[in-house]
Amino acid sequence: MMAENYCYIKENVLIKGMVRQGLFDDIYFADGEYVHDKNLHHDSNGMPTWIYYWQVGRNGVTFRTHSLGPILEWFDERISTVSCLGTGVHTDPEHIMEDTVLMLCKTESGALIKIRLDMLSNRPPNVAYYSLQETKGCYEAPRGLGDDHKVWLASDSMDYAWKPLKGYEGRICRSNG
């Protein structure tokens, strides 16, 4: 058992409840991104941290759980196929890890999951981006400054306008007990 704490982020729990209630219909795609703070590779004295060795000291999707855990909770099924690709080493040649690595997963039902891990690129971190696409709705986490969690559900509106996720909190929380 893996105790992944990002499964319990408020918005991830809310999306799981919406999926379980069938508000989105059939899931066929989700993605998650974990763009880490590259300044955590060394401590304040310049000494390498555990991240230096265990996450960027090897190549691959070394830290997938924060992104993959909540998505697997939404899908409630197993992964059957995995493929990984990387961009190569560009910004930090001190490490063997490629700047951005992608993991593509197919579930048992044929749905696609894309996970991006980036622990080296020169950019501000964004450690909890998710999106979910289903036949009758979708969800997107904030991408950056000023953005917010948002959903679109066909049952609410056919005008293809995003609505704030927080507007569903009471409705989902009450029905989940």
N, C-alpha and C positions, 0 to 999 in steps of 0.2 A: 504494500500500500504506500502511496506517495501522498503526503499531506501538503498539497499545494495551496498556499494561502491566497493567491490571486483569485481562486474560485469563490472567495468570500467577500470580494469587493462588492459594495452595495449594487452598483450597476450590473455586474455580472450575475449576481443573484436574481435581480429583477428580470434580466433577459431570460435566464433559465426558467423563471416562473411564467413568463409570456410564452416561451416555447412549449412548456408543459400544458398550458391552457389552449394551445393550438391557434394562438393569435396570428402566427406567421404562416402556418401550413407546413409544407415540406421543405426542410433545409437541404440546400444543395451546394452551398459555398460559405466558407468563413475564412477570415484571416486574422492573424495576430502579429504584432510587431513589438519587439523588445529592443529599443535603441538605447543603449546604456551610456552612462557617464564615463567617458574614457579617462577622466582624471582620477578614477578610483584604482588604477593599476599600481600606484605607489602611495605610500603613506606620507604624512607631513614631513618626515625626515628623508624622503626620497627612496625609502626601502620598498622593494616589491611586496605587494599584498597577496593574499591567496588568489585573488582574481587574476593577477599576473601569471600565476602558474596554472591554475585549474580551468580558467575560462579563455584566456587569450594566449596561453602557452601551448595550446594545441589547436589544430584546425578542425572545423566542423561546427555543427549546431550544438555547441557545448552547454547551452543553457536555454532549453526550450520550454521548461515547465510553466513559467509565468504566462506564456502566450498560449501554449497548447492545453493546459489544464482546464481553464474555463470553457474553451471551445468544445473539448470532449464532454464536459458536463452538459452543454447545450445539445450536442448530437446524441449522447447516450448510446454510443456504439463504438466498436473497435476500429482501429486503423488496420487496413489489410496490405497497403503498399506505401513505401516511402522512397523518395528520391531527393537528393540534396545537391545544390550547386552553389558556388561562391564566385565573388567578383575578382579575386586575386588580392594580393597585398599591394596597397597603394599609399596609405597615409602613415603607417607606423611599421616600417620594415624590421623593427626590433622583435616583432612577434610573428610566429608562424601562421596565426589565424588570418584568414581573408577578411577584408573590411566588412563586407556584408555577405552573409550566407542565408540561403533560402532552403526551407524544407517543405516539399510538397507531399501531401498525404492523401491517399484515397481511403475512404471508409468502406466498410463491408457493403453498404448500400450504393456505393459509387459516388458519394459526395466528395468534393475537393476541399482541402484545407491547405492554406499557405501560411507558413510561419517565417518571419524575417527576424534574424538576430544580427545586430550590429553593435559591436563593443569597441570599435576603433575609429570610426569616421569622425572627422572634425565637424561637430554639430551639437546643439543642445540635446539632452536626453528626452525620450518619450517612451516610458517603460510600460505603458498599459494601453496600447491602441488595439482595438478589435473592430471587426465588422462581421455582419451576418447577413446572408442573402437567402431568402426563402421565396416560395412561389407567390405569396400574398403579403409580403412585407420585407423590411430590411432594417438594420440597425447599424449605426456608426458611432464609435467613440470619438472624443475630440482629437483633432490632428494637431492643433497648435493654438496659439494665442487667440483668445476670444471665442474659440469654438466650444461646443457643448455636446453632451450625449444626445443623440437624436434618433427617432424612429419614423418610419412610414408604414402604415398598415392600410391595405386595400379596404378593409372593413370600416375604417374611419373616414376615408376620403379618397376620391378618385382624382384629386387635383395634383397629385405627385408633389405635395409640399411636406417638408420635414416638420415634425412636432417634437417638442422637448420630451426626453425620456422621463424626466421627473413628473410629468403630468400623469403617468401611469402607476406611480408608486402606490397610492391608496387602493386602487382597483386590484392590483396584483397582490399586494400584501394582505388585504382582507380575504381574498379568495384562497390564499395559501395557508391561512390559519395563523 
